[in-house]
Amino acid sequence: MDVILELIIALCIGSILGLERDIHARREGKEVSFGMKIFSVMALLGFSVAYSPGPISIIILFFAFCIILFFSVSQLRMGSSSPGMTTGVALVTAFLLGGMSGAGYPLEAIIVSMMIISILGVKERTHRFAGILTNEDLASALNFLIIVVILLPLAYTMGDVHPLIGDGKLIDPVKTLLIVIFVSSFSFVSYIVIKTVGAMKGLEITSFLGGFVNSAASTVSLSRLAVINPKLKSVSKRGIILANLSMILKDVILITVIAGTVFLKGFMVPMTVLMVASLTGVLVTRSSKTTEKCSLDLGTPFAIIPAAKFGVLFVVLSVLSYYGMELLGVYGVYAISIGGLVSTTSVSASLGALFVAGEIELDTMLTTILLALGLGSISKVGIAWAYDRVLAKKIALIQGVVTALCFIMAFFQV
């Protein structure tokens, strides 16, 4: 009965995959070549290969190969665009899943088949998603993935190379790469949201999402828009404040991922205060809403160079924090908050890593992060000043209040 059940499962897997390909081909108006029959046969052949003794399984495997080759050659000779690469791979997969069932892994075969059907079902959406991205976006994402695939396994196998470099040490290559991957992925998701819906919802929504990608780049882009189109100056002001707010939220999310809920509990009051102050600044800024479609120049957040810069800055700040603690105590750690002028995220990530390693206390981490956020907030005024002094004056009060709150709460170690 077990064998019969596994055989039925293999047959069902092949039939379902074939049915999905049938539906897809008819939806696109193509001729159905690889349908339920062929997929079912291939799944049963895979089952037979796994269940049969050695010599017989080799014969069946050769027979299956001839079937795939026959249909592939016939399609090429007819010059038809059907079934396509996806259907060919799905046919081979049906054969392998049938083999899994025949080898005694029917549940695993069912799970994998469901995952494949889900992937095939979102094929059109995937193509639309790829159409949103530019060639530069796709190239940078591909390069980033290649580097990660090479460097991350290498870091896992490298081991300890120095008393301060290795697993759990001051410079942890694996942890550094994982943080870089997280930050880049988080930024890339926000970048995609901007590409898909942000510009349609107006400049303010786009600015808020842009802060998750790069708040400094968002401020630069908004300042340029204010210069090019003075009518957008008021909206640009609100956009910069919103970008700064999302910068704070991004750092809170990052530190919570690294340090856990312990940090979140300690940061709840300061976070609430800063959010309320920023939102109040947006509300009191009198300007009519605009749904004008404007794109922000945020670069490609998934590119190798920005990711590498973040990783290097993360390592440098971690080392400076460690030796600053050794030489000057907590004041040495406080000093690295100046890095907030460049990247508050790098400061937060390095402090979170040191806290997890037990090198600094929670209060020290919280105080330094608040100082970095204050400097990062006031830096937006300097960026705007370089493009439009009127815009800089408009945001100076709100950004100054946020900075002052950060410094006050850091002083009293809220």
N, C-alpha and C positions, 0 to 999 in steps of 0.2 A: 504493500500500500504506500510506503514511503516513496518508492521509485515511481509509482504511478502519479502520486501527488507532485513530485518534482518534474515529471514529464509534462503534466498539465500546466504547471507554473511556467515552464519554458515556452510552451505553446501560447499561453496568454500573453507573455511578455512580447513575443514576436508579433502576435496579432495586434496588440495595442500600439507598438511602434509603427507597424505598417499602416494601421488606421490613421495615425497622426500624420504620416507622410502623404497618405491619400488625401486627407482633408486639406493639407497645406498646398498640394499640387493643384487640386481643383479650385481652391480659393484664388490662386494666381493664374488660373486658366491654362495650365500646362497639362500635357499628356501624362497620365499615371503609368509609370513604368515599374517602379519598385513598390508594390502594394502589399496588402495583407498576406497574400499567398507566398510571395517570395520571402518576406520577413519571417513568416511562420516556419517555412521550410528551413531557413538559415538557423533559426533558434533551435529547431529540432536536430539539425545537423550538429550544432554545437553541443547539445545535450548528448548526442550519440558518441561524439569524440571523447567527451569526459567520462562517459560511463562504460565505453567499450574497452576491451583489452588492447594492448599495444599495437600489434600489426593491423587490426581492424580499424582502430582509431586513426592511424596514419592514412589508410585508404579513404576514410570518410573526410578527413581533413583535406586531402588532395581533391576530392570531389567538390567540396565546398569552395575551394580556391578556384576551380574551373568554372563554377557557376558565377562567382563574382567577376572573374575575368571575362566571361562570355557577355554578360550584360554590360560591362564597362566598355568593351570594344564595340558592341552593337550601338551603344549610345554615341560613341565618338564617330562612328561611320555615318550615322544618320545626321550628325551635326546638331543634335538637339541639345538645348540648354538644360533639359531635365535628365536625370534627377538632380544633378549638382553634387558638389563635394559633401555637403551636409548629409544628404540622403545616403551617399556611399559609405560615409563613416558610420551612420546609424545602422546600416545593413551589417557591417562588420561587428558593431557593438551588439546587435541582436544575436549574432553567432556566439560571441563571447559570453553574453549573459545566459544564453542557453547552456553553455558549458559550465558556468558557475552553478546553475541549478543541478546539472548532472553530477557535478563534483561534490554535492552535498551542502551547498550554500544557497538554498532557495530564498531565504529571507533577505540575505544580502543582495541577491539578484533583483528582487522586487524593489528594494530601496533604491538601488542604482538606477533601475529602469524608470522609476518615478522622477528621480532627479533629472534624467536625460529628457524625459517628456516635458518637464517644466522648462528646461533650457531651450528645447526646440519650440515650445509654445511662445517664448518671448523673443524669438529670432527677429521679427519685424521691429519690435521695440528697440532691440539692440542696434539694428541698422539705423534707426532714427536717432538714437543716442549718439552713435558714431558720427552721424551727419552734423550734429551740433558742434563738434570739436573741429578746430582747425588742424591743418597738417602739422603745425608746430606743436599743438597740444598733444596730438597722438604720438608724435616722435619723442617728445619729452617724457611722456608717460611710459612708452616702450623702453626707452633708455634707462629710466628710473627702475623699472621692473628687472631689467637685465642686471643692473648693478646690485640690486637687492638680492637677486637669486645667487649671485656670485659671492658677494661680501658677507651676507648673513651666515650661510653654511661655513664659510671660511672662519668667521669669528667664533662660531660654536666649536670648531675643531682646533682652533689655535691654542687654547689653553693659556696658562700663565707665561708671559714673555718677559715680565719685569715685576719687581716687588710692588709696584704701583699700577701695573697694567695686567688685567686678567679678570676672570670671573669673580664678582663680588668685591673687586678692588676699586681704587679711586677712579681709574679710567677703565670702565667696563665696555669693551667693544660691542658686545651683544646688546647690552642695555642702551648704549648710545644709538645703535642702528634701529632698535625697536622704537625708541622715542622719535627718531627722525621719520620713520615710516608712519607712526601715528600722526604726527603733526602734518606731514605732507598729505596723508590720506584725508585728514580732517579738512585741510585747506582745499583739497581737490574736490571733495564733496560739495563744499560751499561754492566753489568755482562753477561746478556743473549746475547747481541750483540757480545761480545768477544767469548762466547761459540759457537755461530753459524757461524760467518764470520771472527772474528778477527784473529784467528790463521791461517786461510787460506790466509789472506792478508799480512802476515809478522809481524815481531816483532814490527816494529815501529807503525803500526796501533793499534796493541794490547796494546802497551804501552800508546798511547794517550787515548784509551778507558779506560784503567786501571786507569788513573788519575781521571776519573769521579767516579770510584768506591772508590779507596783509593790510593792517590798519594804516601803516605809513604810506603804502602805495595808493590806498583809497583816498587818503588826504591829499596826496599829490594830484591825483586825477580830478578830484572835486575842486581843488584850487584852480586847476587849468580850466575846467568848465566855467568857473566863475569869471575868469578873465575873458574867455571866448564869448560867453553869453552872460552879460551882467544880469539878465532877468532871472538867472538860476542862482544868484548869489545867496539869497535867503535860504533856498533849498539846500545849497551846498553847505551852508552853516549847519543846518540840522543834520545833514548827511555825515559831516565830520564828527559831530557829537555822537551819532548813532554808531559810527565805525569805532569810536573809542570805547563805547559801551560793549560792543561785541568783542573787542580786544580783551576786556576784563573778563567777560564770560568765557572766552576761549582759554585763558590762563587758568581760571578756576576749574574748568573741565579737565585740563591737562594735569594739574596738580592732584586732583581727586583721583584720576586714573593711576598716577604714580604713587602717591602717598596714602590713598584710601580715604575712607570717610572721616578719619581722625582730623585730617586737615579741613575737610568740609565743615565739620562742626565748629572748628576754631575760626573759620573764615566766614561763617554765616552772617554775623552781624556786620563786619566791614563790607561784605559783598552787597548786602541789602542796602546799606547806606550809600554806597557808590552807585548802585543801580537807580535808587530813588533820586539822587542828585542829578544823574545824567538824564533820566526820563523827565524830570522837572525842567531841565534846561531845554529839552526838545519841546515840551508843551508850552513853555512861556515864550518860545521863539515864535513871533507872529509872522506867519507867511502862509500863503495859500498853497494847498496841496497841488502837486503836479504829477501827472501821469505821463509826462513827456519821456519818450524812450531815449535813454542816454546810457552809453556803455562806459564802464570804467576800465582803464588800462591797468590791469592787475598782473600782467605778465603771464607766465605759465607756472603755477604753484607746484606742479608735479615735476618740474625740471630738475636735472641733476645738480646744477650749480647752486640754486637756492637751497636745496636740501643739504648739499655739502657744506655751504656756508653756515647753515644752522647747526649742523653736527660739529663743525670746528668751533663755533662760538660756544656751544654747549660744553665741550671738553675744556676749552680755555677757562670759562667761568667756573667750572667745577674745580679745576686745579687752583685757580686764584682763591676760591672760597676756602679750599682745604689749607693752603699755606697761609692765607690771611688769618684763618682761625689759629694756626700754630703760632704766628708771629704777634698778632694784635688782638687775639681773642675774638669776641663777637663783633668788634668794630671792623675787623678785617673782612668779615662776611658782609657787614652793612655796606662796605665800600664797593662791592661788586654791583650794588643796585644801580650804579651809573650805567651799567649795561642796558638798563631800561630805555635809555635814549636811542639805542640801536634796535633791541629786540627784547621786549618784556617776556616773551615766551621762552627764550633761551635762559634768561635769569630764573624764571619759575621752574623750568625743567631741571636745571642744574641743582637748585636748592632742594627740590623734591627728591632727587636722587641721593643727595648727601643726607637728607633726613631719613630716608629709608635705610641707608647704610649706617645710621647711628652716629654720624659725624657732627650733626648740629641738632639743637633743640627745636621744638615746635615753635616757640615764641620767637626765636631768632629767624627761623624761616619766614614766619608770618610778617615780622617787621620788615625784613629785607624785601619781600615781595611787594608790600605796600609802598615802600620807598621807590621801587622800580616802576610800579604802576603810576605813581605820581609823576615821575620823570617822563614816562612814556606819554602821559596825558598832556603835560605842558609842552612836550616836543611838537605836538600837532600845531600849536600856535606858531612855533618857529618855521615849520614847513609851510604853513599858509602865508606867513609874512614874506617868504621868499617869492611868492607869486602875486599876492594881492594883500596889501596892507589893510585895506578896509575889511576884507574878510577875516583877517587875523584879529582885528580889533573886535569884530562881532563874536568870535568864539573865545576870546581871551577871558571873559568873565566866567563863563561856564567851565571851561577847562581849568581856569585858575581855582575855582571852587573845588572841583574834583581833586586837583593836586593838593590843595590845602587839607582837604579831608583825609587824603592818603597819608600825608605827613603827620597830621594830628593823631590819627589812629595808630600810626607806627610809633609815635613818641610815647603814647600811653599804653602801647601793646594791647590793643583791644582784642 
